[in-house]
Amino acid sequence: MAEIKLENIVKKYGKAIATNNISLTIRDQEFMVLLGPSGCGKTTLLRAIAGLDEIDGGTVSIGGKNVTNEPPRKRNISMVFQSYAVFPHLTVRDNIAFGLQMKKMPEAEIKTRVNNAAELLRIGDYLGRYPAQLSGGQRQRVAVARALAMPSDVLLMDEPLSNLDALLRMDMRAELKKLLHDAKMTTVYVTHDQVEALSLGDRIAVMKQGHILQCDAPLQVYQHPTDPFVAGFIGNPPMNLLKISQLPAEFMATMHAPSNATLLGIRAENIETHAAPIAGALQGQVIVAEPLGSHNLLTVQAHGQMVKVNTRPDDYFAPNTSIWLQIMPSKQCWLT
């Protein structure tokens, strides 16, 4: 079992609080994504799990054992860094074998583990090459293979795909998801990319200023954010957040809003568009129309607020035309 339990983790850098009393349980074999903007504390939390930084408060447990005061080498973890961290003077084979050699494993076991990891990452033909002879994607595969070759309980990944171009990131994302599903390792993955988070994670912990605002399954975080920051950070475009006070009373009468709600959240794809008035719809004016191939993205001004709306490619509304927006039933989200 490799459950990770964080209790009341505090880490300070001078007067700045990087993680503010964070508690989180990561289940055995779960893929947990720590998501948030730069400076939110996600990498600090990862380093606390790894033992790379001494924390100022709280406890870290792995597999039921308190490892708060244990050095990284005694935590039975593997890490993949953003910068690849492969040794330029070593071949691919020796890079993958490095940690195993440090543990003084038998040569036969090292060879087996290196070959198995290289085969999984599809770099078996490059074992005799040096990093300078590899592409960025291949070097990243070497870093992942090195981590998977280690007999560890936990895999920690710090923005491992951020140095790759967009197309290669998409390919590596799919490969990584299948690979780690098959490996059945407890994985903690740090990223600022919400597409990576939604596509990879079993759960996503969305962070801001040293706090976890919401931790849930990707679809739950996307469809039912519990905080305005989460709603605005997840999704492209972000969720529309409309001030209830600016919406017509007759429209709100049909929406059954909770008494404490101040914002109506709705995704761009959950708004139906009409060229003529329709009961229960908001009237607006198209400000910008962006044809994007698979759909059109409209920016609509409605009752003093900007609303992003997705329409079908053949459902085009020119700028300055009137439009009626109908909120799809049960798709709205109420926030305070």
C-alpha positions in Angstrom: 0.0 0.0 0.0 1.3 3.5 -0.9 -1.3 5.9 0.4 0.0 9.4 1.0 -1.4 11.3 3.9 -0.6 15.0 4.4 -1.8 16.6 7.6 -1.7 20.3 8.2 1.3 21.0 6.1 2.9 24.4 6.6 5.9 25.7 4.7 7.2 29.2 4.9 9.8 31.1 3.0 10.6 34.0 5.3 7.3 35.8 5.9 5.6 34.2 2.8 3.5 31.2 3.5 3.8 28.7 0.6 1.5 26.0 1.9 -1.0 27.1 4.6 -2.1 24.2 6.8 -2.9 21.8 3.9 -4.4 18.4 4.5 -4.8 15.9 1.7 -5.0 12.1 1.4 -3.8 10.5 -1.9 -5.1 6.9 -2.2 -3.0 3.9 -3.1 -2.4 3.7 -6.9 -4.3 7.0 -7.4 -3.2 9.6 -10.0 -3.5 12.9 -8.1 -2.9 16.2 -10.0 -1.9 19.4 -8.1 -3.1 22.2 -10.3 -2.8 25.9 -10.0 -1.0 29.1 -11.2 2.6 29.8 -10.5 3.3 30.5 -6.8 0.2 28.7 -5.5 2.3 26.1 -3.5 1.9 23.0 -5.7 5.6 22.4 -6.2 6.2 23.1 -2.5 3.7 20.5 -1.6 5.3 18.0 -3.9 8.7 18.7 -2.4 7.2 18.2 1.1 6.1 14.7 0.0 9.6 14.0 -1.4 11.4 15.3 1.6 13.4 17.8 -0.5 12.3 20.6 1.8 12.0 20.7 5.5 8.4 21.7 6.4 7.5 24.1 9.2 4.5 22.2 10.4 2.4 19.1 9.9 3.1 15.5 9.0 3.8 13.4 5.9 2.9 9.7 5.9 3.5 7.2 3.1 2.1 3.7 3.3 1.0 4.3 6.9 4.5 5.3 8.0 5.3 8.8 9.3 8.2 10.0 7.0 8.1 13.7 8.0 11.7 13.6 9.3 13.0 11.0 6.8 15.4 12.0 4.0 14.2 11.4 0.4 16.2 8.2 0.0 14.2 6.5 2.8 10.8 7.5 1.4 10.8 4.9 -1.5 9.9 7.5 -4.1 10.9 8.3 -7.7 10.8 11.8 -9.3 10.5 13.2 -12.8 11.5 16.9 -13.1 10.5 19.6 -15.5 14.1 20.0 -16.8 14.5 16.2 -17.6 17.7 16.1 -15.3 19.4 13.5 -17.5 23.1 13.2 -17.3 24.7 14.4 -20.6 27.9 12.3 -20.2 25.9 9.1 -19.7 24.2 6.9 -22.3 20.5 6.4 -22.1 21.1 2.9 -20.7 23.4 4.4 -17.9 20.9 7.2 -17.2 18.1 4.8 -16.6 20.4 2.5 -14.5 21.9 5.3 -12.4 19.5 5.1 -9.4 19.6 1.3 -9.5 23.4 1.3 -9.4 23.3 3.7 -6.4 21.2 1.1 -4.6 23.9 -1.5 -5.5 21.4 -3.8 -7.1 22.7 -7.0 -8.9 23.7 -6.3 -12.5 21.3 -8.9 -13.8 18.3 -7.2 -12.1 19.6 -3.7 -13.3 19.7 -5.0 -16.9 16.2 -6.4 -16.7 14.7 -3.3 -15.1 16.5 -1.0 -17.6 15.3 -3.0 -20.6 11.7 -3.3 -19.3 11.5 0.5 -18.7 13.0 1.3 -22.0 10.6 -1.0 -23.8 7.6 0.6 -22.0 8.7 4.1 -23.1 9.7 2.9 -26.6 13.3 4.0 -26.3 14.9 0.5 -26.5 16.7 1.4 -29.8 18.3 4.4 -28.1 20.0 2.8 -25.1 23.5 3.4 -26.6 22.9 7.0 -27.4 23.7 10.1 -25.4 21.1 12.8 -24.5 22.5 15.3 -27.0 21.6 12.8 -29.7 17.9 12.7 -28.6 14.9 15.0 -29.2 13.2 16.7 -26.3 10.5 14.1 -26.2 13.0 11.3 -26.2 14.9 12.8 -23.3 11.7 13.2 -21.4 11.0 9.5 -22.0 14.5 8.7 -20.6 13.6 10.6 -17.4 10.3 8.8 -17.0 12.0 5.4 -17.7 14.6 6.1 -15.0 11.8 6.8 -12.5 9.8 3.7 -13.5 12.8 1.5 -13.3 13.3 2.2 -9.6 11.4 -0.2 -7.2 9.4 2.6 -5.6 5.9 3.0 -4.2 5.4 6.6 -5.2 6.0 8.6 -8.4 6.3 12.4 -8.2 6.2 14.4 -11.4 6.9 18.2 -11.5 5.5 19.6 -14.8 7.3 16.9 -16.8 5.7 17.9 -20.2 6.0 21.7 -20.0 9.2 21.9 -22.1 7.7 20.0 -25.0 5.9 21.6 -28.0 2.1 21.4 -28.1 1.7 18.4 -30.4 4.4 16.4 -28.6 2.8 17.2 -25.2 -0.5 15.8 -26.5 1.2 12.6 -27.6 3.2 12.2 -24.4 0.1 12.9 -22.3 -1.8 9.9 -23.9 1.3 7.7 -23.5 1.8 8.7 -19.9 -1.8 8.0 -18.9 -1.7 4.5 -20.3 1.8 3.8 -18.9 1.0 4.9 -15.3 -2.4 3.1 -15.4 -0.6 -0.1 -16.2 2.2 0.6 -13.7 -0.3 1.0 -10.9 1.9 3.4 -9.0 0.6 6.1 -6.6 1.4 9.3 -8.6 1.4 12.9 -7.7 1.6 15.2 -10.8 2.2 19.0 -10.6 1.0 21.2 -13.5 -0.4 24.6 -14.3 -2.0 23.2 -17.5 -5.7 22.5 -16.8 -5.9 20.3 -20.0 -3.2 18.0 -18.6 -5.0 18.0 -15.2 -8.4 17.1 -16.7 -7.1 14.4 -19.1 -4.7 12.7 -16.7 -5.9 12.8 -13.1 -8.1 10.5 -11.1 -8.6 13.6 -8.9 -7.5 17.2 -9.2 -6.6 19.4 -6.3 -6.9 23.0 -7.4 -4.6 25.3 -5.4 -4.4 29.0 -4.9 -2.2 31.0 -2.5 -1.2 28.0 -0.4 -4.7 26.5 -0.1 -6.5 23.7 -1.8 -9.8 25.2 -2.9 -11.4 22.0 -4.4 -10.3 18.4 -4.7 -12.5 16.1 -6.8 -12.8 14.0 -9.9 -12.0 16.0 -13.1 -15.6 16.1 -14.5 -16.9 17.2 -11.1 -14.4 20.0 -10.9 -15.2 21.0 -14.5 -19.0 20.9 -14.2 -19.5 21.8 -10.5 -16.8 24.1 -9.3 -17.3 25.1 -5.7 -15.3 28.4 -5.9 -15.3 31.2 -8.4 -11.5 30.9 -8.8 -11.8 27.2 -9.8 -14.6 28.0 -12.2 -12.5 30.7 -13.9 -9.3 28.6 -13.9 -10.7 25.4 -15.4 -11.9 25.2 -18.9 -11.2 26.9 -22.2 -12.9 29.3 -22.3 -13.4 29.6 -18.6 -16.9 29.2 -17.1 -19.1 32.3 -17.5 -19.8 33.8 -14.1 -22.8 36.1 -14.3 -23.7 38.5 -11.5 -27.3 37.6 -10.5 -28.0 41.2 -9.5 -27.6 42.3 -13.1 -29.9 39.7 -14.6 -33.6 40.4 -15.3 -36.0 39.3 -12.5 -38.2 37.4 -15.0 -35.2 35.4 -16.1 -34.1 34.6 -12.5 -37.6 33.6 -11.6 -37.2 30.6 -13.9 -33.8 29.6 -12.6 -34.5 28.5 -9.0 -31.3 30.0 -7.6 -30.3 29.2 -3.9 -30.9 32.1 -1.6 -27.2 32.7 -0.9 -26.0 32.6 -4.5 -24.5 35.7 -6.1 -23.1 34.2 -9.3 -24.6 32.1 -12.0 -21.9 29.8 -13.6 -22.5 28.3 -17.0 -20.1 26.8 -19.6 -19.9 28.1 -23.1 -21.1 24.7 -24.5 -24.1 24.7 -22.2 -25.8 27.7 -23.8 -28.3 27.3 -26.6 -28.5 30.2 -29.1 -31.6 31.5 -30.9 -32.0 34.2 -33.6 -35.4 35.2 -32.4 -36.9 35.9 -28.9 -37.7 32.8 -26.8 -39.2 32.5 -23.3 -36.7 32.2 -20.5 -33.7 33.4 -22.6 -31.4 36.3 -22.2 -31.2 38.8 -25.0 -27.7 39.9 -26.0 -25.6 41.3 -28.8 -22.7 39.5 -30.5 -19.5 41.5 -30.0 -17.0 39.0 -31.5 -17.4 35.9 -33.6 -14.4 33.5 -33.8 -14.7 30.5 -36.3 -12.5 27.8 -34.8 -13.2 24.9 -37.2 -14.9 22.5 -34.8 -17.1 25.3 -33.4 -17.7 29.0 -33.3 -16.8 31.0 -30.2 -19.0 34.0 -29.7 -18.5 36.8 -27.2 -21.9 38.2 -26.4 -22.8 41.2 -24.3 -25.9 40.5 -22.3 -27.2 42.9 -19.6 -23.9 44.6 -19.1 -21.9 41.3 -18.9 -19.7 39.4 -21.4 -20.7 35.8 -22.1 -18.7 33.2 -24.0 -20.8 30.9 -26.1 -19.9 27.9 -28.3 -22.1 27.2 -31.4 -21.9 24.6 -34.2 -19.7 25.5 -37.2 -22.8 26.2 -39.4 -24.6 28.2 -36.6 -22.9 31.5 -37.2 -23.9 34.9 -35.8 -22.2 37.9 -37.2 -21.0 40.7 -34.9 -23.6 43.3 -33.9 -26.5 40.9 -34.4 -29.0 40.3 -31.7 -29.1 36.8 -30.1 -31.0 35.1 -27.4 -29.2 32.8 -24.9 -31.0 29.9 -23.3 -29.3 28.2 -20.3 -29.5 24.4 -20.7 -31.5 22.9 -17.8 -29.5 21.4 -15.0 -26.2 22.7 -16.4 -26.0 25.9 -14.3 -23.7 26.2 -11.3 -24.5 28.5 -8.4 -21.6 30.3 -6.5 -21.2 32.9 -3.8 
